Amino acid sequence: MNNPAYPAMSGRPARPALDVRALWAGGLATAVVAALVAVVGVLIARGLFDIPVLAPSDDGMFGDVSTAKLAMSAALGALVATGLIQLLIMMTPRPMAFFGWIVGLVTVATVIWPFATDAELASQVATALIYLAIGVSIGSLVSGVATRAVRRGYAAQQTYWPTGQPPAPPL
């Protein structure tokens, strides 16, 4: 029986289904974690080591940023990463590879960015380390959630059949 309406029967691999609800629930949880990583990073830098984060001495390129703005930016980054992985899963042949490269390169760019300011070296390093921690947390958590949200085979794909079961094959 080689029927294109039933890819599992025609020998073609089934296209993976995405559990969008699980993906976005994980993305929201990642946004909370990323925001908390930012807050903890600022608390460590400013509170323990008395190093200003994103605060060049003469308010240069960045000026001074509040902890809330940094936390909100980290959370937004996690949500953007979740949208990106959903798009990649739906459109590309190797979504996790592309996602890893994109998140890795964005993280490297944000880590390098503080060194383009005229801030003190301690401030640049502290800011870069916070950005690195945020990038690593977003990349690892969103990719882990996406891996779990992808379902292979038709047994778990309720998106194709409302009843959750495929119709009987034609005789």
TIVEXNU-755984 format. One record per atom (N, C-alpha, C): residue in three letters; x, y, z. Coordinates in steps of 0.001 Angstrom, whole numbers, padded with zeros to 6 digits, always signed. Layout:
N
ALAXYZ
...
//
This chain:
171
MET+000833-001184+000000
MET+000000+000000+000000
MET+000873+001241+000000
ASN+001026+001852-001118
ASN+001816+003058-001223
ASN+000875+004232-001475
ASN+000375+004806-000396
ASN-000601+005872-000482
ASN+000006+007142+000121
PRO+000162+008225-000674
PRO+000769+009444-000146
PRO-000033+010092+000971
ALA-001306+009775+001108
ALA-002093+010338+002201
ALA-001656+009766+003544
TYR-000965+008636+003505
TYR-000501+007980+004720
TYR+001012+007792+004620
PRO+001798+008846+004969
PRO+003240+008768+004783
PRO+003879+007598+005529
ALA+003352+007229+006685
ALA+003948+006133+007434
ALA+003845+004829+006657
MET+002814+004706+005822
MET+002615+003490+005045
MET+003384+003535+003734
SER+003745+004718+003275
SER+004411+004823+001985
SER+005931+004734+002102
GLY+006434+004553+003290
GLY+007867+004418+003474
GLY+008582+005735+003724
ARG+007894+006868+003578
ARG+008505+008164+003881
ARG+008456+008398+005390
PRO+009479+009025+005945
PRO+009433+009297+007381
PRO+008357+010334+007691
ALA+007752+010187+008839
ALA+006722+011125+009262
ALA+007378+012451+009647
ARG+006761+013548+009251
ARG+007265+014870+009625
ARG+007008+015062+011111
PRO+007990+015569+011840
PRO+007788+015739+013275
PRO+006709+016773+013567
ALA+005940+016516+014595
ALA+004926+017464+015035
ALA+005500+018251+016203
LEU+005090+019469+016342
LEU+005584+020331+017395
LEU+004473+020579+018398
ASP+004754+020307+019648
ASP+003826+020619+020732
ASP+004062+022084+021099
VAL+003321+022957+020437
VAL+003528+024400+020566
VAL+003269+024865+021996
ARG+002280+024286+022634
ARG+001963+024668+024015
ARG+003148+024380+024936
ALA+003739+023204+024808
ALA+004893+022853+025639
ALA+006095+023741+025304
LEU+006286+024031+024019
LEU+007406+024882+023611
LEU+007296+026257+024251
TRP+006120+026880+024171
TRP+005970+028233+024689
TRP+005904+028267+026207
ALA+005408+027210+026839
ALA+005470+027142+028304
ALA+006926+027095+028754
GLY+007725+026306+028050
GLY+009154+026272+028345
GLY+009837+027582+028023
GLY+009399+028247+026954
GLY+009957+029546+026602
GLY+009672+030602+027659
LEU+008461+030571+028212
LEU+008122+031510+029287
LEU+008935+031215+030545
ALA+009100+029936+030861
ALA+009926+029569+032010
ALA+011377+030006+031783
THR+011858+029862+030558
THR+013212+030304+030232
THR+013336+031814+030385
ALA+012299+032556+030015
ALA+012319+034012+030172
ALA+012469+034394+031643
VAL+011780+033677+032522
VAL+011897+033941+033965
VAL+013318+033638+034437
VAL+013856+032492+034006
VAL+015217+032114+034405
VAL+016231+033138+033893
ALA+016100+033554+032636
ALA+017039+034520+032066
ALA+016989+035844+032822
ALA+015791+036286+033177
ALA+015662+037521+033951
ALA+016328+037365+035321
LEU+016151+036218+035941
LEU+016775+035989+037243
LEU+018295+035881+037136
VAL+018789+035308+036054
VAL+020241+035262+035829
VAL+020786+036679+035744
ALA+020075+037558+035056
ALA+020506+038951+034953
ALA+020523+039627+036325
VAL+019474+039419+037095
VAL+019389+040036+038419
VAL+020506+039520+039327
VAL+020704+038221+039347
VAL+021758+037641+040180
VAL+023136+038121+039728
GLY+023351+038198+038428
GLY+024628+038694+037920
GLY+024911+040119+038357
VAL+023895+040972+038282
VAL+024066+042362+038709
VAL+024290+042426+040216
LEU+023563+041614+040973
LEU+023755+041603+042423
LEU+025168+041164+042795
ILE+025683+040183+042101
ILE+027051+039726+042376
ILE+028057+040810+042008
ALA+027913+041382+040812
ALA+028877+042389+040361
ALA+028828+043647+041226
ARG+027624+044179+041414
ARG+027502+045438+042150
ARG+027562+045232+043654
GLY+026862+044199+044128
GLY+026758+043995+045576
GLY+027999+043404+046204
LEU+028533+042361+045618
LEU+029692+041693+046213
LEU+031015+042345+045845
PHE+031158+042716+044568
PHE+032451+043210+044102
PHE+032490+044719+043871
ASP+031345+045392+044059
ASP+031253+046835+043874
ASP+031753+047265+042487
ILE+031385+046476+041479
ILE+031750+046776+040091
ILE+030504+047270+039375
PRO+030548+048454+038776
PRO+029371+048923+038034
PRO+029162+048109+036758
VAL+027932+047752+036520
VAL+027579+046990+035317
VAL+027017+047967+034295
LEU+027583+047946+033104
LEU+027147+048843+032022
LEU+027135+050300+032463
ALA+028137+050699+033210
ALA+028177+052074+033693
ALA+029538+052693+033411
PRO+029784+053068+032165
PRO+031042+053748+031867
PRO+031162+055031+032686
SER+032378+055426+032969
SER+032600+056556+033866
SER+031971+057861+033358
ASP+031942+058058+032059
ASP+031352+059290+031529
ASP+030060+059031+030763
ASP+029328+057983+031145
ASP+028047+057650+030507
ASP+028189+057590+028996
GLY+029111+056804+028524
GLY+029386+056675+027096
GLY+028289+055938+026354
MET+028676+054955+025568
MET+027780+054266+024648
MET+026538+053693+025333
PHE+026716+053079+026507
PHE+025582+052459+027193
PHE+024957+053369+028235
GLY+025718+054192+028857
GLY+025218+054926+030002
GLY+025025+053945+031139
ASP+024128+054223+032035
ASP+023854+053325+033146
ASP+022530+052617+032865
VAL+022511+051350+033100
VAL+021292+050595+032847
VAL+020776+050071+034180
SER+019493+050075+034345
SER+018932+049558+035581
SER+018855+048042+035512
THR+018818+047449+036674
THR+018725+045993+036756
THR+017427+045512+036108
ALA+016351+046253+036285
ALA+015063+045859+035710
ALA+015111+045850+034186
LYS+015768+046836+033596
LYS+015873+046866+032132
LYS+016686+045686+031613
LEU+017768+045359+032296
LEU+018585+044220+031887
LEU+017802+042918+032021
ALA+017062+042769+033113
ALA+016261+041563+033323
ALA+015161+041447+032267
MET+014526+042566+031941
MET+013480+042533+030916
MET+014073+042224+029542
SER+015255+042745+029259
SER+015910+042443+027988
SER+016264+040963+027895
ALA+016716+040377+028995
ALA+017041+038947+029014
ALA+015781+038116+028788
ALA+014683+038495+029434
ALA+013423+037773+029254
ALA+012940+037894+027812
LEU+013040+039078+027246
LEU+012651+039274+025854
LEU+013517+038430+024927
GLY+014802+038353+025216
GLY+015699+037518+024422
GLY+015279+036053+024443
ALA+014833+035583+025598
ALA+014363+034192+025697
ALA+013108+033975+024864
LEU+012211+034940+024862
LEU+010985+034807+024062
LEU+011294+034871+022570
VAL+012231+035722+022193
VAL+012646+035789+020783
VAL+013282+034464+020370
ALA+014100+033896+021239
ALA+014727+032601+020948
ALA+013682+031501+020806
THR+012630+031559+021603
THR+011553+030570+021492
THR+010831+030704+020155
GLY+010544+031926+019750
GLY+009932+032136+018437
GLY+010839+031691+017309
LEU+012132+031949+017458
LEU+013100+031537+016448
LEU+013143+030019+016310
ILE+013191+029300+017418
ILE+013275+027838+017317
ILE+011987+027267+016748
GLN+010843+027867+017051
GLN+009594+027395+016446
GLN+009651+027570+014936
LEU+010097+028720+014480
LEU+010224+028966+013047
LEU+011217+027997+012408
LEU+012345+027775+013048
LEU+013350+026861+012503
LEU+012837+025428+012434
ILE+012109+024990+013452
ILE+011559+023626+013446
ILE+010583+023460+012295
MET+009789+024487+012029
MET+008782+024394+010980
MET+009379+024530+009582
MET+010550+025188+009445
MET+011030+025532+008120
MET+012366+024931+007695
THR+013209+024510+008609
THR+014554+024092+008229
THR+014780+022602+008453
PRO+015719+022020+007736
PRO+015961+020586+007871
PRO+016695+020204+009160
ARG+017559+021053+009685
ARG+018289+020755+010922
ARG+018141+021932+011881
PRO+016961+022088+012463
PRO+016686+023292+013248
PRO+017601+023478+014449
MET+017968+022409+015135
MET+018784+022563+016327
MET+020200+023034+015984
ALA+020718+022607+014846
ALA+022050+023060+014428
ALA+022030+024560+014126
PHE+021026+024999+013384
PHE+020920+026417+013070
PHE+020689+027241+014334
PHE+019845+026742+015214
PHE+019566+027449+016464
PHE+020839+027599+017300
GLY+021607+026528+017398
GLY+022848+026588+018161
GLY+023812+027632+017622
TRP+023952+027662+016303
TRP+024833+028652+015689
TRP+024325+030070+015911
ILE+023040+030281+015720
ILE+022488+031633+015871
ILE+022643+032114+017309
VAL+022236+031299+018267
VAL+022336+031699+019673
VAL+023798+031883+020079
GLY+024655+030990+019607
GLY+026071+031118+019924
GLY+026678+032408+019403
LEU+026376+032751+018163
LEU+026931+033972+017578
LEU+026348+035239+018214
VAL+025059+035219+018525
VAL+024460+036367+019214
VAL+025079+036526+020602
THR+025301+035418+021288
THR+025930+035471+022605
THR+027346+036029+022513
VAL+028119+035567+021535
VAL+029477+036090+021359
VAL+029439+037591+021071
ALA+028513+038019+020230
ALA+028415+039448+019913
ALA+028078+040273+021160
THR+027164+039780+021989
THR+026815+040543+023193
THR+027939+040519+024219
VAL+028705+039447+024265
VAL+029840+039378+025185
VAL+030946+040348+024755
ILE+031140+040511+023472
ILE+032176+041417+022958
ILE+031750+042885+023088
TRP+030449+043132+023016
TRP+029919+044496+022987
TRP+030423+045396+024133
PRO+030457+044963+025394
PRO+030926+045860+026464
PRO+032365+046345+026270
PHE+033184+045597+025560
PHE+034571+045986+025357
PHE+034709+047106+024321
ALA+033615+047457+023663
ALA+033619+048576+022718
ALA+033353+049899+023422
THR+033117+049844+024736
THR+032856+051066+025496
THR+034146+051571+026121
ASP+034061+052749+026715
ASP+035220+053312+027407
ASP+035143+053074+028909
ALA+034375+052075+029324
ALA+034247+051744+030737
ALA+035536+051125+031254
GLU+035621+051037+032556
GLU+036783+050395+033174
GLU+036754+048911+032835
LEU+037921+048313+032829
LEU+038035+046897+032460
LEU+037195+046008+033370
ALA+037157+046286+034647
ALA+036371+045463+035574
ALA+034887+045506+035210
SER+034395+046669+034849
SER+032999+046818+034441
SER+032732+046075+033135
GLN+033661+046164+032200
GLN+033508+045453+030929
GLN+033463+043946+031143
VAL+034362+043434+031964
VAL+034420+041993+032215
VAL+033163+041525+032949
ALA+032743+042270+033962
ALA+031542+041883+034708
ALA+030320+041848+033798
THR+030178+042866+032970
THR+029047+042924+032042
THR+029108+041778+031037
ALA+030279+041512+030504
ALA+030444+040424+029539
ALA+030106+039075+030175
LEU+030505+038858+031409
LEU+030197+037594+032088
LEU+028694+037432+032335
ILE+028031+038529+032662
ILE+026571+038470+032845
ILE+025897+038127+031514
TYR+026335+038773+030433
TYR+025770+038477+029120
TYR+026039+037038+028709
LEU+027213+036530+029031
LEU+027538+035136+028724
LEU+026615+034183+029482
ALA+026397+034446+030756
ALA+025511+033589+031558
ALA+024081+033625+031021
ILE+023632+034801+030622
ILE+022280+034920+030055
ILE+022191+034141+028746
GLY+023169+034306+027865
GLY+023161+033623+026573
GLY+023209+032112+026711
VAL+024055+031626+027616
VAL+024159+030177+027826
VAL+022858+029627+028405
SER+022255+030347+029337
SER+021000+029854+029920
SER+019882+029820+028885
ILE+019770+030851+028082
ILE+018732+030876+027046
ILE+018978+029773+026019
GLY+020199+029672+025527
GLY+020503+028666+024513
GLY+020258+027246+024995
SER+020719+026934+026194
SER+020567+025563+026683
SER+019126+025233+027040
LEU+018434+026156+027681
LEU+017063+025860+028099
LEU+016098+025798+026914
VAL+016180+026754+026000
VAL+015261+026744+024856
VAL+015527+025539+023958
SER+016784+025185+023743
SER+017055+024017+022905
SER+016581+022731+023580
GLY+016719+022646+024895
GLY+016218+021476+025618
GLY+014700+021369+025557
VAL+014026+022498+025725
VAL+012563+022520+025639
VAL+012112+022150+024232
ALA+012788+022686+023226
ALA+012413+022402+021838
ALA+012599+020926+021509
THR+013670+020339+022005
THR+013910+018914+021763
THR+012780+018075+022341
ARG+012307+018450+023515
ARG+011210+017703+024138
ARG+009855+017993+023484
ALA+009719+019168+022874
ALA+008437+019550+022285
ALA+008229+018960+020893
VAL+009274+018414+020292
VAL+009146+017794+018974
VAL+008750+016345+019159
ARG+007691+015957+018500
ARG+007188+014581+018580
ARG+007360+013927+017223
ARG+007928+012757+017202
ARG+008117+012026+015947
ARG+007076+010924+015853
GLY+006666+010620+014634
GLY+005691+009555+014407
GLY+004271+010054+014572
TYR+003350+009313+014055
TYR+001961+009750+014052
TYR+001225+009461+015343
ALA+001740+008607+016186
ALA+001033+008258+017411
ALA+000834+009478+018305
ALA+001818+010380+018343
ALA+001729+011539+019225
ALA+001237+012790+018500
GLN+000932+012711+017230
GLN+000576+013897+016460
GLN-000928+014111+016423
GLN-001427+014775+017434
GLN-002840+015080+017457
GLN-003158+016302+016614
THR-002134+016931+016072
THR-002374+018091+015228
THR-002932+017683+013863
TYR-002698+016439+013423
TYR-003168+016000+012120
TYR-004586+015461+012157
TRP-004948+014783+013240
TRP-006278+014212+013352
TRP-006904+014665+014655
PRO-008075+015265+014603
PRO-008710+015793+015813
PRO-008939+014721+016882
THR-009154+013510+016478
THR-009410+012449+017452
THR-008122+011882+018017
GLY-006998+012240+017438
GLY-005722+011704+017885
GLY-005372+010400+017197
GLN-006288+009849+016434
GLN-006059+008586+015738
GLN-006230+008805+014233
PRO-005352+008216+013446
PRO-005508+008376+011990
PRO-006729+007601+011516
PRO-007307+008040+010407
PRO-008427+007264+009858
PRO-007945+005913+009363
ALA-008850+005010+009238
ALA-008507+003675+008760
ALA-007970+003758+007339
PRO-006939+002974+007006
PRO-006388+003020+005649
PRO-007405+002503+004644
PRO-007321+003000+003418
PRO-008263+002532+002391
PRO-008006+001065+002059
LEU-009064+000408+001675
LEU-008935-001029+001334
LEU-008459-001256-000025
//
